[in-house]
Each structure stands twice: as C-alpha cells, then as structure tokens.
Amino acid sequence: MTTKVIKTISTKTTVTSYQSCDSCLARAKFKVTFSFGELDFCFHHFKEHEESLKKTAESISPIGGSHED
C-alpha cells in the first residue's frame, strides 16, 4: 500500500491601496485642485476647511465611493 502525502500551501495576499489625507493618515475622500497643485483630504479635514477650500480651489472632486465611509 502506498501512501501519498500532499502538502498544500496557500497564500493569500490582499493589497489595500488608497490615497491618504494630506493632513492625517485617514483615507482621502476629496481631491482639491489649486493653481499650485493638488491636496487630498479626509472627510473630517475637508469639512473643517470646506469654506476656505471652496473659495480658493479650482476644483473639488470626490475620491472613490461614499464620502462618509
């Protein structure tokens, strides 16, 4: 009688890549474009500076899914 030993090695790599806020390490939810370049903001920091960002930014774009994630 022959016994076979089968060894299975399974590796699962999950890579989660996201843009972080330029003020903290949270996931960026808004990309704000200025004449000098771009900044990414999480929901919290965007709301904190929303009034001045809307006055000075050339454009404000949501990043990815729901901005409240």
Jmol script that loads the backbone (N, CA, C; Angstrom):
load data "model"
ATOM      1  N   MET A   1       0.835  -1.167   0.000  1.00  0.00           N
ATOM      2  CA  MET A   1       0.000   0.000   0.000  1.00  0.00           C
ATOM      3  C   MET A   1       0.893   1.248   0.000  1.00  0.00           C
ATOM      4  N   THR A   2       0.568   2.179  -0.864  1.00  0.00           N
ATOM      5  CA  THR A   2       1.336   3.409  -0.994  1.00  0.00           C
ATOM      6  C   THR A   2       0.531   4.558  -0.412  1.00  0.00           C
ATOM      7  N   THR A   3       1.166   5.331   0.412  1.00  0.00           N
ATOM      8  CA  THR A   3       0.517   6.495   0.996  1.00  0.00           C
ATOM      9  C   THR A   3       1.131   7.746   0.386  1.00  0.00           C
ATOM     10  N   LYS A   4       0.274   8.611  -0.110  1.00  0.00           N
ATOM     11  CA  LYS A   4       0.741   9.875  -0.682  1.00  0.00           C
ATOM     12  C   LYS A   4       0.458  10.989   0.316  1.00  0.00           C
ATOM     13  N   VAL A   5       1.443  11.779   0.532  1.00  0.00           N
ATOM     14  CA  VAL A   5       1.278  12.955   1.382  1.00  0.00           C
ATOM     15  C   VAL A   5       1.268  14.166   0.466  1.00  0.00           C
ATOM     16  N   ILE A   6       0.199  14.879   0.510  1.00  0.00           N
ATOM     17  CA  ILE A   6       0.073  16.079  -0.334  1.00  0.00           C
ATOM     18  C   ILE A   6       0.070  17.285   0.599  1.00  0.00           C
ATOM     19  N   LYS A   7       1.007  18.151   0.372  1.00  0.00           N
ATOM     20  CA  LYS A   7       1.100  19.355   1.189  1.00  0.00           C
ATOM     21  C   LYS A   7       0.656  20.535   0.334  1.00  0.00           C
ATOM     22  N   THR A   8      -0.328  21.209   0.810  1.00  0.00           N
ATOM     23  CA  THR A   8      -0.848  22.361   0.084  1.00  0.00           C
ATOM     24  C   THR A   8      -0.521  23.620   0.863  1.00  0.00           C
ATOM     25  N   ILE A   9       0.125  24.519   0.192  1.00  0.00           N
ATOM     26  CA  ILE A   9       0.429  25.811   0.797  1.00  0.00           C
ATOM     27  C   ILE A   9      -0.357  26.859   0.036  1.00  0.00           C
ATOM     28  N   SER A  10      -1.145  27.561   0.778  1.00  0.00           N
ATOM     29  CA  SER A  10      -1.975  28.591   0.163  1.00  0.00           C
ATOM     30  C   SER A  10      -1.567  29.938   0.729  1.00  0.00           C
ATOM     31  N   THR A  11      -1.319  30.841  -0.158  1.00  0.00           N
ATOM     32  CA  THR A  11      -1.014  32.198   0.290  1.00  0.00           C
ATOM     33  C   THR A  11      -2.030  33.134  -0.331  1.00  0.00           C
ATOM     34  N   LYS A  12      -2.498  33.998   0.480  1.00  0.00           N
ATOM     35  CA  LYS A  12      -3.466  34.978   0.010  1.00  0.00           C
ATOM     36  C   LYS A  12      -2.940  36.352   0.387  1.00  0.00           C
ATOM     37  N   THR A  13      -2.733  37.149  -0.601  1.00  0.00           N
ATOM     38  CA  THR A  13      -2.243  38.493  -0.362  1.00  0.00           C
ATOM     39  C   THR A  13      -3.334  39.482  -0.724  1.00  0.00           C
ATOM     40  N   THR A  14      -3.658  40.286   0.233  1.00  0.00           N
ATOM     41  CA  THR A  14      -4.640  41.325  -0.013  1.00  0.00           C
ATOM     42  C   THR A  14      -3.921  42.657   0.074  1.00  0.00           C
ATOM     43  N   VAL A  15      -3.961  43.373  -0.998  1.00  0.00           N
ATOM     44  CA  VAL A  15      -3.332  44.679  -1.033  1.00  0.00           C
ATOM     45  C   VAL A  15      -4.435  45.721  -1.057  1.00  0.00           C
ATOM     46  N   THR A  16      -4.424  46.538  -0.051  1.00  0.00           N
ATOM     47  CA  THR A  16      -5.393  47.622   0.000  1.00  0.00           C
ATOM     48  C   THR A  16      -4.630  48.914  -0.194  1.00  0.00           C
ATOM     49  N   SER A  17      -4.852  49.520  -1.312  1.00  0.00           N
ATOM     50  CA  SER A  17      -4.145  50.746  -1.635  1.00  0.00           C
ATOM     51  C   SER A  17      -5.142  51.894  -1.661  1.00  0.00           C
ATOM     52  N   TYR A  18      -4.805  52.940  -0.978  1.00  0.00           N
ATOM     53  CA  TYR A  18      -5.663  54.113  -1.017  1.00  0.00           C
ATOM     54  C   TYR A  18      -4.836  55.361  -0.790  1.00  0.00           C
ATOM     55  N   GLN A  19      -5.386  56.456  -1.225  1.00  0.00           N
ATOM     56  CA  GLN A  19      -4.741  57.746  -1.053  1.00  0.00           C
ATOM     57  C   GLN A  19      -5.063  58.250   0.349  1.00  0.00           C
ATOM     58  N   SER A  20      -4.051  58.677   1.075  1.00  0.00           N
ATOM     59  CA  SER A  20      -4.305  59.187   2.421  1.00  0.00           C
ATOM     60  C   SER A  20      -4.435  60.710   2.402  1.00  0.00           C
ATOM     61  N   CYS A  21      -5.105  61.192   3.415  1.00  0.00           N
ATOM     62  CA  CYS A  21      -5.299  62.632   3.609  1.00  0.00           C
ATOM     63  C   CYS A  21      -3.937  63.295   3.776  1.00  0.00           C
ATOM     64  N   ASP A  22      -3.770  64.488   3.212  1.00  0.00           N
ATOM     65  CA  ASP A  22      -2.520  65.211   3.359  1.00  0.00           C
ATOM     66  C   ASP A  22      -2.387  65.867   4.731  1.00  0.00           C
ATOM     67  N   SER A  23      -3.444  65.798   5.548  1.00  0.00           N
ATOM     68  CA  SER A  23      -3.391  66.338   6.907  1.00  0.00           C
ATOM     69  C   SER A  23      -3.215  65.259   7.969  1.00  0.00           C
ATOM     70  N   CYS A  24      -3.625  64.035   7.650  1.00  0.00           N
ATOM     71  CA  CYS A  24      -3.520  62.925   8.596  1.00  0.00           C
ATOM     72  C   CYS A  24      -3.381  61.620   7.804  1.00  0.00           C
ATOM     73  N   LEU A  25      -3.505  60.501   8.444  1.00  0.00           N
ATOM     74  CA  LEU A  25      -3.331  59.221   7.749  1.00  0.00           C
ATOM     75  C   LEU A  25      -4.647  58.578   7.327  1.00  0.00           C
ATOM     76  N   ALA A  26      -5.750  59.271   7.509  1.00  0.00           N
ATOM     77  CA  ALA A  26      -7.056  58.718   7.137  1.00  0.00           C
ATOM     78  C   ALA A  26      -7.181  58.638   5.615  1.00  0.00           C
ATOM     79  N   ARG A  27      -8.123  57.829   5.164  1.00  0.00           N
ATOM     80  CA  ARG A  27      -8.380  57.683   3.730  1.00  0.00           C
ATOM     81  C   ARG A  27      -8.911  59.007   3.173  1.00  0.00           C
ATOM     82  N   ALA A  28      -8.304  59.446   2.073  1.00  0.00           N
ATOM     83  CA  ALA A  28      -8.741  60.689   1.425  1.00  0.00           C
ATOM     84  C   ALA A  28     -10.089  60.479   0.754  1.00  0.00           C
ATOM     85  N   LYS A  29     -10.965  61.442   0.889  1.00  0.00           N
ATOM     86  CA  LYS A  29     -12.293  61.393   0.276  1.00  0.00           C
ATOM     87  C   LYS A  29     -12.490  62.500  -0.751  1.00  0.00           C
ATOM     88  N   PHE A  30     -11.620  63.514  -0.732  1.00  0.00           N
ATOM     89  CA  PHE A  30     -11.743  64.635  -1.658  1.00  0.00           C
ATOM     90  C   PHE A  30     -10.378  65.015  -2.207  1.00  0.00           C
ATOM     91  N   LYS A  31     -10.319  65.251  -3.511  1.00  0.00           N
ATOM     92  CA  LYS A  31      -9.123  65.774  -4.160  1.00  0.00           C
ATOM     93  C   LYS A  31      -9.419  67.229  -4.489  1.00  0.00           C
ATOM     94  N   VAL A  32      -8.598  68.130  -3.940  1.00  0.00           N
ATOM     95  CA  VAL A  32      -8.796  69.560  -4.129  1.00  0.00           C
ATOM     96  C   VAL A  32      -7.647  70.082  -4.985  1.00  0.00           C
ATOM     97  N   THR A  33      -8.012  70.689  -6.105  1.00  0.00           N
ATOM     98  CA  THR A  33      -7.007  71.195  -7.041  1.00  0.00           C
ATOM     99  C   THR A  33      -6.912  72.709  -6.918  1.00  0.00           C
ATOM    100  N   PHE A  34      -5.686  73.167  -6.776  1.00  0.00           N
ATOM    101  CA  PHE A  34      -5.383  74.591  -6.692  1.00  0.00           C
ATOM    102  C   PHE A  34      -4.498  74.963  -7.883  1.00  0.00           C
ATOM    103  N   SER A  35      -4.215  76.240  -8.061  1.00  0.00           N
ATOM    104  CA  SER A  35      -3.335  76.662  -9.151  1.00  0.00           C
ATOM    105  C   SER A  35      -1.920  76.126  -8.952  1.00  0.00           C
ATOM    106  N   PHE A  36      -1.536  75.849  -7.716  1.00  0.00           N
ATOM    107  CA  PHE A  36      -0.185  75.376  -7.396  1.00  0.00           C
ATOM    108  C   PHE A  36      -0.058  73.856  -7.302  1.00  0.00           C
ATOM    109  N   GLY A  37      -1.176  73.123  -7.344  1.00  0.00           N
ATOM    110  CA  GLY A  37      -1.115  71.665  -7.240  1.00  0.00           C
ATOM    111  C   GLY A  37      -2.377  71.089  -6.614  1.00  0.00           C
ATOM    112  N   GLU A  38      -2.262  69.864  -6.096  1.00  0.00           N
ATOM    113  CA  GLU A  38      -3.419  69.169  -5.535  1.00  0.00           C
ATOM    114  C   GLU A  38      -3.153  68.757  -4.092  1.00  0.00           C
ATOM    115  N   LEU A  39      -4.227  68.721  -3.317  1.00  0.00           N
ATOM    116  CA  LEU A  39      -4.189  68.193  -1.960  1.00  0.00           C
ATOM    117  C   LEU A  39      -5.359  67.237  -1.796  1.00  0.00           C
ATOM    118  N   ASP A  40      -5.139  66.178  -1.021  1.00  0.00           N
ATOM    119  CA  ASP A  40      -6.189  65.207  -0.729  1.00  0.00           C
ATOM    120  C   ASP A  40      -6.610  65.353   0.727  1.00  0.00           C
ATOM    121  N   PHE A  41      -7.924  65.302   0.961  1.00  0.00           N
ATOM    122  CA  PHE A  41      -8.457  65.486   2.302  1.00  0.00           C
ATOM    123  C   PHE A  41      -9.396  64.358   2.688  1.00  0.00           C
ATOM    124  N   CYS A  42      -9.321  63.931   3.951  1.00  0.00           N
ATOM    125  CA  CYS A  42     -10.320  63.022   4.502  1.00  0.00           C
ATOM    126  C   CYS A  42     -11.602  63.830   4.717  1.00  0.00           C
ATOM    127  N   PHE A  43     -12.680  63.143   5.030  1.00  0.00           N
ATOM    128  CA  PHE A  43     -13.962  63.828   5.229  1.00  0.00           C
ATOM    129  C   PHE A  43     -13.868  64.851   6.356  1.00  0.00           C
ATOM    130  N   HIS A  44     -13.238  64.464   7.453  1.00  0.00           N
ATOM    131  CA  HIS A  44     -13.128  65.350   8.621  1.00  0.00           C
ATOM    132  C   HIS A  44     -12.384  66.642   8.284  1.00  0.00           C
ATOM    133  N   HIS A  45     -11.213  66.531   7.677  1.00  0.00           N
ATOM    134  CA  HIS A  45     -10.431  67.724   7.370  1.00  0.00           C
ATOM    135  C   HIS A  45     -11.042  68.550   6.244  1.00  0.00           C
ATOM    136  N   PHE A  46     -11.713  67.892   5.313  1.00  0.00           N
ATOM    137  CA  PHE A  46     -12.406  68.647   4.271  1.00  0.00           C
ATOM    138  C   PHE A  46     -13.507  69.508   4.904  1.00  0.00           C
ATOM    139  N   LYS A  47     -14.317  68.901   5.782  1.00  0.00           N
ATOM    140  CA  LYS A  47     -15.399  69.646   6.431  1.00  0.00           C
ATOM    141  C   LYS A  47     -14.855  70.771   7.300  1.00  0.00           C
ATOM    142  N   GLU A  48     -13.731  70.522   7.953  1.00  0.00           N
ATOM    143  CA  GLU A  48     -13.118  71.534   8.815  1.00  0.00           C
ATOM    144  C   GLU A  48     -12.696  72.773   8.018  1.00  0.00           C
ATOM    145  N   HIS A  49     -12.241  72.575   6.784  1.00  0.00           N
ATOM    146  CA  HIS A  49     -11.724  73.680   5.956  1.00  0.00           C
ATOM    147  C   HIS A  49     -12.581  73.961   4.724  1.00  0.00           C
ATOM    148  N   GLU A  50     -13.768  73.393   4.682  1.00  0.00           N
ATOM    149  CA  GLU A  50     -14.606  73.454   3.483  1.00  0.00           C
ATOM    150  C   GLU A  50     -14.844  74.873   2.971  1.00  0.00           C
ATOM    151  N   GLU A  51     -15.159  75.784   3.838  1.00  0.00           N
ATOM    152  CA  GLU A  51     -15.481  77.151   3.407  1.00  0.00           C
ATOM    153  C   GLU A  51     -14.307  77.808   2.678  1.00  0.00           C
ATOM    154  N   SER A  52     -13.122  77.726   3.251  1.00  0.00           N
ATOM    155  CA  SER A  52     -11.959  78.352   2.606  1.00  0.00           C
ATOM    156  C   SER A  52     -11.517  77.574   1.368  1.00  0.00           C
ATOM    157  N   LEU A  53     -11.682  76.247   1.382  1.00  0.00           N
ATOM    158  CA  LEU A  53     -11.329  75.457   0.207  1.00  0.00           C
ATOM    159  C   LEU A  53     -12.210  75.818  -0.984  1.00  0.00           C
ATOM    160  N   LYS A  54     -13.493  75.998  -0.739  1.00  0.00           N
ATOM    161  CA  LYS A  54     -14.411  76.350  -1.821  1.00  0.00           C
ATOM    162  C   LYS A  54     -14.116  77.731  -2.390  1.00  0.00           C
ATOM    163  N   LYS A  55     -13.559  78.611  -1.592  1.00  0.00           N
ATOM    164  CA  LYS A  55     -13.220  79.959  -2.057  1.00  0.00           C
ATOM    165  C   LYS A  55     -11.932  79.970  -2.890  1.00  0.00           C
ATOM    166  N   THR A  56     -10.994  79.073  -2.559  1.00  0.00           N
ATOM    167  CA  THR A  56      -9.672  79.148  -3.190  1.00  0.00           C
ATOM    168  C   THR A  56      -9.376  78.052  -4.204  1.00  0.00           C
ATOM    169  N   ALA A  57     -10.105  76.942  -4.154  1.00  0.00           N
ATOM    170  CA  ALA A  57      -9.812  75.807  -5.036  1.00  0.00           C
ATOM    171  C   ALA A  57     -10.318  76.035  -6.452  1.00  0.00           C
ATOM    172  N   GLU A  58      -9.591  75.483  -7.416  1.00  0.00           N
ATOM    173  CA  GLU A  58     -10.053  75.492  -8.799  1.00  0.00           C
ATOM    174  C   GLU A  58     -11.102  74.410  -9.006  1.00  0.00           C
ATOM    175  N   SER A  59     -10.923  73.263  -8.316  1.00  0.00           N
ATOM    176  CA  SER A  59     -11.921  72.198  -8.384  1.00  0.00           C
ATOM    177  C   SER A  59     -11.835  71.322  -7.140  1.00  0.00           C
ATOM    178  N   ILE A  60     -12.969  70.701  -6.806  1.00  0.00           N
ATOM    179  CA  ILE A  60     -13.060  69.767  -5.689  1.00  0.00           C
ATOM    180  C   ILE A  60     -13.761  68.526  -6.220  1.00  0.00           C
ATOM    181  N   SER A  61     -13.088  67.376  -6.107  1.00  0.00           N
ATOM    182  CA  SER A  61     -13.640  66.129  -6.636  1.00  0.00           C
ATOM    183  C   SER A  61     -13.685  65.063  -5.549  1.00  0.00           C
ATOM    184  N   PRO A  62     -14.793  64.327  -5.460  1.00  0.00           N
ATOM    185  CA  PRO A  62     -14.824  63.199  -4.518  1.00  0.00           C
ATOM    186  C   PRO A  62     -13.906  62.090  -5.019  1.00  0.00           C
ATOM    187  N   ILE A  63     -13.317  61.355  -4.083  1.00  0.00           N
ATOM    188  CA  ILE A  63     -12.450  60.227  -4.417  1.00  0.00           C
ATOM    189  C   ILE A  63     -13.164  58.946  -4.022  1.00  0.00           C
ATOM    190  N   GLY A  64     -13.286  58.017  -4.950  1.00  0.00           N
ATOM    191  CA  GLY A  64     -13.833  56.697  -4.641  1.00  0.00           C
ATOM    192  C   GLY A  64     -15.305  56.704  -4.318  1.00  0.00           C
ATOM    193  N   GLY A  65     -15.681  55.829  -3.359  1.00  0.00           N
ATOM    194  CA  GLY A  65     -17.087  55.617  -3.016  1.00  0.00           C
ATOM    195  C   GLY A  65     -17.696  56.746  -2.221  1.00  0.00           C
ATOM    196  N   SER A  66     -18.523  56.374  -1.305  1.00  0.00           N
ATOM    197  CA  SER A  66     -19.253  57.342  -0.485  1.00  0.00           C
ATOM    198  C   SER A  66     -18.275  58.181   0.327  1.00  0.00           C
ATOM    199  N   HIS A  67     -18.500  59.484   0.377  1.00  0.00           N
ATOM    200  CA  HIS A  67     -17.613  60.374   1.115  1.00  0.00           C
ATOM    201  C   HIS A  67     -17.770  60.213   2.604  1.00  0.00           C
ATOM    202  N   GLU A  68     -18.758  59.484   3.070  1.00  0.00           N
ATOM    203  CA  GLU A  68     -18.970  59.310   4.509  1.00  0.00           C
ATOM    204  C   GLU A  68     -18.462  57.968   5.008  1.00  0.00           C
ATOM    205  N   ASP A  69     -17.751  57.203   4.160  1.00  0.00           N
ATOM    206  CA  ASP A  69     -17.205  55.901   4.588  1.00  0.00           C
ATOM    207  C   ASP A  69     -16.217  56.069   5.714  1.00  0.00           C
TER     208      ASP A  69
END
end "model"
wireframe off; spacefill off
backbone 0.3
color backbone group
